[in-house]
Amino acid sequence: MLPEASQATGLPVGTPIGVGGHDHLVGAFAVGALEPGVVLDSMGTAEAITMPLPGPHLAPELGRRGYSQGLAAIGDRFTNYIFGGFPASGASVEWFRSLFAETLPHAELIARASACPPGCHGVGFLPDLRGRISPVPDALARGAWFGLAADSTAAMLYRAILEGLAFEARQTLDTLIELPDLPPIRRITAIGGNTQNPLLMQIKASVYGRPILAAEMAEATALGAALLGGLAAGLWPDASAARAGLQLGFRQIDPVPGWGEHYAAQYRTVYQPAYAALRPLHHAAAALAG
């Protein structure tokens, strides 16, 4: 710390200053998900899909589809990445609970939804409660249930939200890997509070059609921030040494037999067309609302 900063803050001259970073990327560092071929699915209030790259990607289509890219500088290590996602992931779950299940334990809600079949008898959900970032940027996009019937239950509506979150994550990843010259996906690692929802994780693995490795560390982002602080303070010589002593556990969530085929059809024929079909209505409603 410089003298003028010391005078302004009251901290001693020479106090180490550590620079933090975006929460999803800091979590990626903590769980070793900054290697090309590793996709990080960070599942918090918002959801972020991060793909490390061997270098910058120059396709203009990247920006048009709402993805961003950057360079994560951690100690002596520099990693390019592409980043996309949607802002109402865990927020969609908490919104539902605040309206319909405020006094019901979350475990009970999950158990009831687990008894519903995949596809919820035709009920679907678009998780655009806070607009849409990628793969189609649209600030006026709105969330929606569709396919409701007189016998639709709260458990179906909740499970439809979980399925919608899984479909949106897959769409974010699918549209990203359509771009040229991206490394093949070797594994998907997940962090964040929503990884504690066993039904959501089973649905996501089935929708992705591949296993997910979920970090057992409940606060991967906080751990990453602590590692950055230790690097700044000189506790380790480099980023690799900072992670070398970690003994992180992961649990593997596999696709549920029989779910994948149904979800693949639902994703292709129902979920993917849903946003485009509802977009004119949402934009017209926004215009009327002023």
C-alpha positions in Angstrom: 0.0 0.0 0.0 1.3 3.4 -1.0 1.7 6.3 1.6 -1.3 8.3 0.3 -3.5 5.2 0.4 -2.3 4.5 3.9 -3.2 8.0 5.0 -6.7 7.7 3.5 -7.5 4.3 5.0 -5.5 4.1 8.2 -3.8 0.9 7.1 0.0 0.5 7.4 2.2 1.3 4.5 3.1 -1.9 2.7 -0.1 -3.7 3.5 -0.6 -6.3 0.7 -3.5 -5.5 -1.7 -5.2 -8.4 -3.4 -7.4 -7.9 -6.5 -10.5 -10.1 -6.6 -12.6 -11.0 -9.7 -15.9 -12.1 -11.1 -17.5 -14.6 -8.7 -18.0 -17.3 -11.3 -14.4 -17.1 -12.4 -13.0 -17.0 -8.9 -15.1 -20.2 -8.2 -13.7 -21.7 -11.4 -10.2 -21.2 -10.2 -10.9 -22.8 -6.8 -12.3 -26.0 -8.4 -9.7 -26.3 -11.2 -12.2 -25.5 -14.0 -9.9 -23.1 -15.9 -8.5 -25.7 -18.3 -9.5 -25.9 -21.9 -12.2 -28.5 -22.4 -13.7 -28.0 -18.9 -17.0 -26.3 -18.8 -18.0 -24.6 -15.5 -21.8 -24.4 -14.8 -22.0 -22.0 -11.9 -25.5 -22.3 -10.4 -26.4 -19.4 -8.1 -29.0 -16.7 -8.2 -27.9 -16.2 -11.8 -26.3 -19.0 -13.8 -23.1 -18.8 -15.8 -21.6 -21.1 -18.3 -17.9 -20.5 -18.6 -15.6 -22.2 -21.2 -11.8 -21.7 -20.9 -10.0 -21.2 -24.2 -6.3 -21.5 -25.3 -6.5 -18.0 -26.7 -9.0 -15.2 -27.7 -11.9 -16.1 -30.0 -12.3 -13.7 -32.9 -15.8 -14.6 -34.2 -18.1 -11.5 -34.3 -21.0 -13.9 -33.8 -19.8 -14.3 -30.2 -20.9 -10.8 -29.2 -24.1 -10.9 -31.3 -25.2 -13.9 -29.4 -24.7 -12.2 -26.1 -21.6 -14.0 -25.0 -18.6 -12.2 -23.5 -15.0 -13.1 -23.3 -12.1 -12.1 -21.2 -8.7 -13.0 -19.6 -8.5 -14.3 -16.1 -5.1 -13.2 -14.6 -4.4 -15.2 -11.5 -0.8 -14.8 -10.2 1.4 -16.0 -13.0 -1.4 -17.7 -14.8 -3.4 -16.2 -17.7 -6.5 -18.0 -19.1 -8.9 -16.8 -21.8 -12.5 -17.7 -21.4 -16.0 -17.3 -23.0 -18.9 -16.6 -20.7 -22.7 -16.8 -21.2 -25.7 -17.4 -19.0 -29.0 -16.2 -17.7 -29.8 -14.0 -14.7 -32.7 -15.8 -13.1 -31.7 -19.4 -12.2 -31.8 -19.8 -8.4 -33.9 -16.6 -8.5 -36.6 -18.5 -10.4 -36.7 -21.2 -7.7 -36.8 -18.6 -4.8 -39.5 -16.6 -6.7 -41.7 -19.8 -6.9 -41.1 -20.7 -3.3 -42.0 -17.1 -2.1 -45.3 -17.3 -3.9 -46.4 -20.9 -3.5 -44.4 -22.8 -1.0 -43.1 -20.3 1.6 -43.9 -22.5 4.5 -43.1 -25.8 2.8 -39.6 -27.3 3.5 -37.6 -27.3 0.3 -36.9 -31.0 0.6 -40.6 -31.7 0.7 -41.2 -29.6 -2.4 -38.4 -31.5 -4.2 -39.9 -34.8 -3.1 -43.3 -33.9 -4.5 -41.8 -32.7 -7.8 -39.8 -36.0 -8.0 -43.1 -37.9 -8.2 -44.0 -35.9 -11.3 -43.0 -37.5 -14.7 -40.4 -35.8 -16.9 -42.1 -33.2 -19.0 -44.7 -32.5 -16.2 -47.6 -33.7 -18.5 -46.8 -30.9 -21.0 -46.2 -28.0 -18.6 -43.1 -25.9 -19.5 -41.3 -22.9 -18.2 -39.2 -20.1 -19.7 -36.8 -18.7 -17.0 -36.6 -15.2 -18.4 -37.8 -13.4 -15.2 -35.0 -10.9 -15.5 -34.7 -10.7 -19.3 -32.3 -12.7 -21.5 -28.6 -12.3 -22.0 -27.5 -15.2 -24.3 -27.9 -16.7 -26.8 -30.4 -14.0 -27.8 -30.0 -10.8 -25.9 -33.4 -9.4 -25.0 -34.1 -7.1 -22.1 -37.8 -7.4 -22.7 -37.9 -11.2 -22.5 -40.1 -12.4 -19.7 -40.7 -15.7 -17.9 -43.7 -17.9 -18.7 -45.3 -21.1 -17.9 -47.1 -22.8 -20.8 -49.1 -26.0 -21.3 -51.1 -25.4 -18.1 -54.2 -27.5 -17.6 -56.9 -27.7 -14.9 -55.1 -30.6 -13.2 -51.6 -28.9 -13.2 -50.3 -29.0 -9.6 -47.8 -26.8 -7.7 -45.3 -29.7 -7.9 -45.6 -29.8 -11.7 -45.1 -26.0 -11.9 -42.0 -26.4 -9.7 -40.6 -29.3 -11.7 -41.2 -27.3 -14.9 -39.1 -24.5 -13.5 -36.2 -27.0 -12.9 -36.6 -28.4 -16.4 -36.7 -24.9 -17.9 -33.4 -24.0 -16.1 -31.8 -27.2 -17.4 -33.0 -26.5 -20.9 -31.8 -22.9 -20.8 -28.3 -24.0 -19.6 -28.1 -26.5 -22.4 -29.2 -23.9 -25.0 -26.6 -21.5 -23.7 -23.9 -24.2 -24.1 -25.2 -25.6 -27.4 -25.3 -22.2 -29.0 -21.8 -21.5 -27.8 -20.2 -24.7 -29.1 -21.7 -24.0 -32.5 -18.9 -21.4 -32.9 -15.8 -22.6 -34.8 -12.5 -23.6 -33.2 -13.7 -24.3 -29.7 -12.0 -27.1 -27.7 -14.1 -30.3 -27.3 -15.8 -30.6 -23.9 -14.1 -33.1 -21.7 -16.2 -32.6 -18.6 -18.8 -30.3 -17.0 -18.1 -29.1 -13.4 -20.8 -27.4 -11.4 -20.6 -25.1 -8.4 -23.2 -23.0 -6.5 -26.1 -23.4 -4.2 -28.4 -25.0 -6.8 -26.1 -28.0 -6.9 -27.6 -29.0 -3.6 -30.9 -29.7 -5.3 -30.7 -33.4 -6.2 -33.7 -33.4 -8.6 -32.4 -30.4 -10.5 -29.0 -32.0 -10.9 -30.5 -35.3 -12.2 -32.6 -33.3 -14.7 -29.6 -31.3 -15.8 -27.4 -34.4 -16.3 -30.2 -36.0 -18.3 -30.7 -32.8 -20.4 -27.0 -32.4 -21.0 -26.8 -36.2 -21.8 -23.6 -36.5 -19.9 -22.4 -36.7 -16.2 -21.9 -33.6 -14.1 -19.2 -33.3 -11.5 -20.6 -31.2 -8.6 -18.1 -29.7 -6.2 -18.9 -30.7 -2.6 -17.3 -27.4 -1.4 -20.4 -25.3 -0.6 -18.7 -21.9 -1.1 -16.3 -22.4 -4.0 -16.3 -18.7 -4.8 -15.3 -17.8 -1.2 -12.6 -20.4 -1.4 -11.3 -18.9 -4.6 -11.3 -15.4 -3.1 -9.3 -16.7 -0.1 -6.8 -18.2 -2.4 -6.4 -14.9 -4.3 -5.9 -13.2 -1.0 -3.2 -15.7 0.0 -1.4 -15.2 -3.4 -1.4 -11.4 -2.9 0.0 -11.9 0.6 2.8 -14.1 -0.7 1.6 -17.3 1.0 2.2 -19.2 -2.2 4.6 -18.5 -5.0 2.1 -19.0 -7.8 -1.5 -20.1 -8.7 -0.6 -23.8 -9.1 1.0 -23.9 -5.6 -2.1 -22.1 -4.1 -4.3 -25.0 -5.3 -1.9 -27.8 -4.7 -2.8 -28.3 -1.1 -6.6 -28.4 -1.7 -8.4 -31.7 -1.2 -11.7 -31.0 -2.9 -14.4 -33.6 -3.3 -16.8 -34.0 -6.2 -19.9 -36.1 -6.6 -20.8 -37.4 -10.0 -24.4 -37.0 -11.2 -25.3 -39.3 -14.1 -28.2 -39.0 -16.5 -31.3 -40.9 -15.3 -32.1 -43.9 -17.5 -35.2 -43.2 -19.6 -35.2 -39.4 -19.1 -32.7 -38.4 -21.8 -34.7 -39.4 -24.8 -37.8 -37.6 -23.5 -35.9 -34.4 -22.6 -34.1 -34.4 -26.0 -37.4 -34.4 -27.8 -38.9 -31.8 -25.4 -35.9 -29.5 -25.8 -36.0 -29.7 -29.6 -39.7 -29.5 -30.3 -41.1 -27.5 -27.4 -38.5 -25.5 -25.4 -36.3 -24.2 -28.2 -39.3 -22.7 -30.2 -41.0 -21.3 -27.1 -38.9 -18.1 -26.7 -39.4 -17.1 -30.4 -43.1 -17.8 -30.1 -43.6 -15.7 -27.0 -41.2 -12.8 -27.9 -43.8 -10.8 -29.9 -46.3 -11.1 -27.0 -43.8 -10.0 -24.4 -42.6 -7.1 -26.5 -46.2 -6.0 -27.1 -47.0 -6.2 -23.4 -44.0 -4.2 -22.5 -45.0 -1.5 -25.0 -48.5 -1.3 -23.5 -47.0 -1.1 -20.0 -44.9 1.8 -21.0 
